Amino acid sequence: MRINIYYGGRGIMGDPTLFVLSKMQSVFDELNVKTERYDLHDEKRNIISLPSTLNDVDGVILATTVEWYGVGGYMAEFLDACWFYGNKEKISNIYMCPIVMSTTYGERQGQLTLESAWDMLGGKTICGLTGYVKDSISFEMNTNYISTIEKTAENFYRNVSRRAQVLPASNQEVKAMVAASEVIKFTPQETEQLSKYASDENYVQTQKEDIKHLTDHFKSLLKYDGLGEEDAAIDKFKKRFAGKKGADVSYKFEVKEFNKPISVEIKDTTLSCTNLPLESPQVVCHISKDKLMSILEGEGTFREAFMAGDMQVKGDFAMLKELDELFPTAAEPLKMV
């Protein structure tokens, strides 16, 4: 037999729930029951993956301490993870014993919370143990209390080993009628893998960055009439181009937010502006997307951006002034000469 213990308290010295669990574990050891305890306050970064530990157990003990109100955040988070990522078919065959000790008011409500949650998950609930502890030392020295704790452990062992029949609970019927939200069906292996991904902070951060990238992309499509930001920048270069006879220059704009640089080639009054590679450009400009778009929209000049440090230039600096002449910021483009 295998029993897992999930402790949702803070693990502080004098916590009566820890004393109860130690006595119950001693009984299980004498009965050759394999037990494993998970202190949720130590597993807080991995709580979302813990439902996978339920797959091979016969019984579980959900234990917590009421210090203010309710069963505590760690236990609530664990139960949430069981609902979203747990294997409901496995849980339906698992017996649960609630242990709720209180140093204030509310141990009975805490027990009811754990029982109701386990019923909603489809599991089987067996008699638990609740108590109010005002003085932890006197509680631990009381032999009658210790006897009660040990008998609770023995009764739980008997019920699990005999696969005791549990009467149906209305919570499960309510779940079938009103809580049957449509969810994607996962195999147990997929569920376990998903819970591991969800608990991996690096993976979650990468997903958030990808979502932000996609969000920015679609925002740009809306902002620039269906064009992507790179295409919108190229389009603005073409619209602002004034042309200049005798001009023979080439620029490459390295924009860190763009996947490819923008290549600008000008011969007389002809402009070639693409995101294709440009060999040996005369000037290379490093500039941010926001600054480039603001200049192309008529807010400032390339020379001003360079003087303010918003644009770094490599190559022939004399071409910088000519850049503003070729792409003027005035409302009316410069006349070709």
N, C-alpha and C positions, 0 to 999 in steps of 0.2 A: 504494500500500500504506500502511496505517496501523497503527502499533504503539503501544500504551499501556504505560507503565512505572509500576508501583506500588511505591514504596519504603517499606518498613516499619521502617527504622531510626530512630534518634533525631536524625539530622542533625548529629552532632557533628563537630568538626574532626578530620581524620585517619581518618574512617570509610573503610575500604578498599572497601566496597560503592559508595560515591559515586564513587570513582576508577574502578572498573570500569564503572559506568554512563556516566560521562563519555566513556570511550574507546569504548564501544559506540554511544553516540549520535553520536559523530563519524563512525563508519563508516556509520551509517544516513543521516546527512546527505549523505555522499558518494554514496550509492546512491539519493538522492532519495526516501527513505522519510519520511513524515510521522510524527513521534513527539510524544507528549505525556506528560510525567511528572507523577505525583501523589505528593507527599510526604505520606504518611499522618499524620505527626506534625503537619503544618500543617492537614490536613483532618480532624482528629479529631472536630470537631463535625458533619461532614458525611459521615463514612465510610459511614453507612447508606444514603446516596443514591448512592454511587459506582458500584454495579453497573449503573446506567443508562448509564454511560460506556462499557460494554463492547459496546453494541448495534451499533456501526458500525466495529468494529476487525477486523483480520485476525489479529493476534497480540498477545500481552501478555508482559511480563517481570515476574515477581514477584521482587522483590529485597529482601533483608533481611540484617541482621547479627546473628550470635549472640554476645551479650556475656555471657550467663550460662547460660540454658537455654531452648531452643526458639526459635521464629521471632519471638517478641515479641508483645505485646498488640495493637499496631496492625494487624499483618498478620492475626492470628487474627480480629480484629473484622471486617476487610474480607472475609475468607473466609466468616465467618458471615453477613454481609450478602448475599454472593453466593448463599449457599444459600437464604436466606429470601426475598430480593427479586430475585435475578438472573433474567434470561430464559434458562432452561435450553436452549431451542431455539437461541438465538444463541450461547451458550457452547459448545455441542456442535461448532461449526464454527471455534472459536478455538484457535490454537496457543499454547502457553505454554512459556516458557523460564525455569527457576528459576535465580536467582543468589543464592547464600548464601556470604557470607564470615564468617569467625569470628576473634575475638580471644581465644577460649578454646576449649574442646572442644565439638564437636557440629555442625559444618557439614554432615556427611553426613546426620545425622538430620534437620537442618533442610530439606535438599533433599528427602528422602523425605517429609517432612510436606507440603511444597508440592505435590509430584507426586501424592501420595495424595489430597489435597484436590481438586486439579484433575480427577483421574480420577473422583472421586465426583460432581463437578459435571457430568461428562459431556464435558469438554473434551479436547483432544489435547495431549500432553506431548512436547516435543522436548528433545534433549540440553541440559543446563544447564552451570553452572560453579560449582564450590565451591573453597574454599581457606582455609588457615589463615595469618593474617598476624600475625607477631610484631612486626615493625618496619615501620610504614607507609611510611617514607621509602625504605628499601631496596626495598620492594615496588614502589613507584611508579617507581623508577629502573631496575628490571630490564627490559631490552628483550625478553627471552624471555617474561616474564609478559605484557607488553603485546601481543606477537604472538599469544599464546594467546587473550587477551581479544578481539582484533580478529577472529581466525578464528572464534571462537564466534559473534560477531555476524554474520559473513558466512554461516556455516552456517545460522543461524536464518533469515536473509533468504532463502536458497535454498529451505529446506524450506517456508517460508510461501508464497513466490511459486509454487512448483511444486505446492502443495497435496499435500505428501508423505503417502503412506499410512502410517497408524499402526496397529500391531497392537492388537487388543482387549485391554483390561486386566480382570483379575478383579475389581477394585474396582467396576467398573460393573455386573458381573453380581451381585455381592453387594448393591449398592444396589437393583437391581431386585427382589431376593428379600426382603431384610429391612429396607431403609430406605425402602420405598415407603409412607410414612405418608400418610394421607388429608389433603389440604390443599384449601383453597378455590381453585378455578381462576380466575386473573386473566388478563386480556388484558395484553399488554406495556404498553399505555398505563396500565391500572389499576395494574400493578406499579410503574411509574415514579412515578405519583402517590402511591401508598402509601408508597414510600420517602422521598418529599419530606416527606410528613406526619410520618413517623416521625423525621425529622431536624430538624423544626421544634420547638424547645423550648417555644415559646408554645402551640402546638397540643397538644403532649403534656401540658403543665401543665393546660391547660383540660380535657382528657380525664380527667386524674386527679381534678380537682375535681368533674367531673360524676359520676364513679364514686363518689367519697366521698359526694356528695349523695344518690345513689341508695342507697348502703349505709346511710347514716343514716336514710333514709326507711323502708327495709324493717326496720331494727332497731326503729324506733319502732312499726311495725305489730305486731311481735312483742311489744314491751314493753307496748303499750296495747290488747291484745286485738283486734287487727285494725283499730284506728282510727288515722288519721294523727295527727300531733302536734297540729295545729290542732283537729281534731275531739275529740281526747282532752282538750285543755285546756278546750274548751267543755263537754264532758261533766262534767269535774271541778267547773267553776263551778256547774253545775246541781245536782250532788250535794251540794255544800257550802253551797248557799244556805239561809240560815236564815229570811229574810223579816222584815219589820218594818212594822207598820201606820203609815201616814202617810209612808212613805218615797217620795220622788220624785226620783231621781238617775239620772245617766247617766255611764258611764265608757267610755273608749276605751283599750285596751291595745295599744300599739305594740311588737311583739316582732320584733326584727330578723331572727330566723331564720324567721319566718312570712311567707308571701307577702301575707297580708291582716291588718289589725288585727282584734282581737276587740272587738265592741261589746256593752256590758252596759247594759241599761235596767231600772230597777226602779220599779214603781208599787205601793205598799202591799206586798202579799205576792206579787206577780206578777213573775217574772223573764223577761226576753227576752235571750238570749245567743246571738249569731250572729257571723259574719264579714262581714256586710253593712255597707256604709258607714253611719256615724252622723253626722247633721248636728248641729253645735254641742253636742258633749258638754260636760258641766260640768267633767269632770276628764280629762286625758290623761296616761296613765302609760307611761313608757318603761322596759322591763324585759327582761332576757334570758330565753330559753326555759327554761333550767335553773333559774333563780331562781323564775320563775313556777310551774313545775311542782312545785318543792319546797314552795312555800307552799301550793299547792292540795292537796298530799299531807300537809299538817299539820306541816311543818317550818318554823316561823317565821311571822311576820306581815308584812302589807304595810307597817305602820308601821316595823317593825324593818328591813325592806329599804330603806325611804326614809332612815332615820337612818344606815344603814351605807353609803349611796351606791350601793346596788345597783339603786335605782329612782329615776327622775327624774319629778317631778310638775309639771304645769302646770294651773292652774285654781284651784278653791276647795279650799284645804288643809284646811278643816274637814271636807270629805267623806272625807279619808283615814282618820280614826278610824272613821267610819261604815262604811267599806269592810271593816274587820276585824270589825265587828259583823254585817254582812250575810253575810260569809263567814268564820265563826269557825274557828279551828284546833283547838279542843277536840274530843275524841272524840265528844261528844254535841253536836249543834247547839243553838244558843240557841233558847229558846222564843220564839214570836212574842208580841209585846205589843201 
